[in-house]
């Protein structure tokens, strides 16, 4: 940790020498462009991400590694010169992976590659063995009447479509989150699904399901196709499944917070962050170590050597994968929502931002016009459509009325890696990480150093 602190202190010194002094409103555009250019050459995000994935690694909620990640987050923010660095504790239900395995026992014995689904039930000690019923679509399983799957293991093998905007994941997400509960309603004793992934290797992808279901696991895409071929041969196929997970209804978790206080309006706050927790197969590089690194580096660059006009706050949310951190943060900060200028979360990996959606009605406001001047050079589209999804951890603040942004990253590769053993640092391209930082830093700079009010953008625009 001391080595990290020394590296970050050196980085912070470089940033202070590079960053520009916040300009007057008329100079927002050229200064924002300089901030973006600095971000493209800056290595802070990479340093932060490399440190997190190397020194902490995977960070499931409720694990010793997550406690280490909390301490890492505090040290990182302090090392970069953030102030009011603190930890906000909360409790949340936590599922923990235990020993797990699956294999075909008849008629073609062989091992299967699986990962148990978070919040699913464990099997009895020693596991269970049952015949499988394969459904090539989730809807096909839903069409089965109550009792139709009694004593069977339901297997859904519907594949996910690869898309730039990640919509393929949303379209099929219920297959994982709701599947175990729906299979249980129809009498199934266990549930297997093709991983929500777009790769073609033998790595299964983790993820959470709704509680209250049966033992459930994700198959690698390759193994899901293998079960399809076996079932197509017409002989009954039996699988032995052993999932020894555990559940803690009141586990300790934390949000880690640091601020760069505003010089003119310290009570007006921009909130930006990523989630610090991760699933356990990989090292949580793209999900969401990258988001933590992007938000932290962007905030530091946007502030520069002098305090920004408004406070920029970075939050490392502590339980996104199993939920809890966003709701806890919103509950703790509900009384200051009126002073929150804007919120944003980076949680779609480390590939380039390709479009941005700004708060409703703000597209033509002077501050956003200045921000948009940066985007062509970064090959980013500015959408006139209002944002729809800001991120899981800011949903609570959004529901309370906080304005939010949505920076859309290229998700073409994301679900090849997401929640799998392949979510590791080598998959992150430093130049793409830097492009994310540039977009976020330019946005934070223009908002922090203007008087834009996203709740009344038309009035703000008219007053300039």
FENSULDA-V507111 format. One line per field, one symbol per residue. ss: DSSP state (H for helix, E for strand, L for the rest). psi: psi as a letter, one per 20 degrees, with the letter a starting at -180 (. if undefined). burial: b if it has 9 or more other ideal C-beta (glycine too) atoms within 8 Angstrom, else e. A space follows every 10 residues. Layout:
# FENSULDA-V507111
ss=???
psi=???
burial=???
This chain:
# FENSULDA-V507111
ss=LHHHHHHHHH HHHHHHHHLL LLLLHHHHHH HHHHHHHHHH HLLHHHHHHH HHHHHLLLLL LLLHHHHHHH HHHHHHHHHL LLEEEEEEEE EEEEEELLLE EEEEEELLLE EELEEELELL LLLLLLLEEE EEEEELLHHH HHLLLLLLLL LLEEEELLLL LLLLLLHHHH HHLHHHHLHH HHHHHLLLLE EEEELLLLLL LLLLLLLELL LLLLEEEEEL HHHHHHHHHH HHLLLLLEEE EEELLEEEEE EEEEEEEEEE LLLLEEEEEE EEEEELLLLL LLLLHHHHHH HHHHHHHHHH HHHLLLLLLE EEEEEEELLL LLLLHHHHHH HHLHHHHHHE EEEEELLLLL LLEEEEELLL LLLLLHHHHH HHHHHHHHLL EEELLLLLLL LHHHHHHHHL LLLELEEEEL LLLHHHHLLL LLLLHHHLLH HHHHHHHHHH HHHHHHHHLL LLLHHHHHHH HHHL
psi=hgggggghgg ghggghhhqq pprrhhjggh ghhhggghhh iqjggggggg gghghgbqmq piqhhhgghg hggghggghj jqrkprpoqr qqpppppbpq rqqpiqimpq qqorpqppjr qrrqpiaqpq qqpppiqhhh ghiprpihkp jropopjpqq ppqhjjhhgh hjhhhghigg ghhhhjjqir pqqpqnrjrk akprparqrq rjbrpqqpqq hghghghghg hiiiqppqpp poomrrpoim qprqppqqqn qqhhmhippp pqarphrrri gbjkghnkhg gggggggggg hhhaiqqrhr pppppnqimg hjrhgghggg hhjhijhhio gqqqpolkbj rqpiqqoqqp jigjqghhgg ghhhgghjlp poqiqqqhoi qhijhghghi jpqrroooqo jgigjhhpkr ijnrhiipoh hhghhggggg ggghghghkr kpoihlhghg hhi.
burial=eeebbbbbbe bbeebbeebb ebbebeebbe bbbbbbbbbb ebebbbbbbb bbbebbbbbb bbbebbebbb bbbbbbbbbb ebeebebbeb ebbbbbbbeb bbbbeeeeee ebbbbbbbbb bbbeeebbeb bbbbbeebeb beeeeeeebe ebbbbbbbeb eebeebebbe ebbebbbbbb bbbbebbbbb bbbbbbbebe eebbbbbbbb eebbbbbbbb bbbbbbbbeb beeeeebbbb bbbbbebbee bebbbbbbbb bbeeebebbb bbbbbbbbbe bbbbbbbbbb bbbbbbbbbb bbbbeeebbb bbbbbbbbbb bbbbbbbbbb eebeeebeeb bbbbbbbbbb bbbbbbbbbe ebbebbbbbb bbbbbeebeb ebeeeebeeb bbbbbbbbeb ebbbbbbbbb bebbbbbbbb ebbbbebbee ebbbbbbbbb bbbbbbbbbb ebbbeebeeb beee
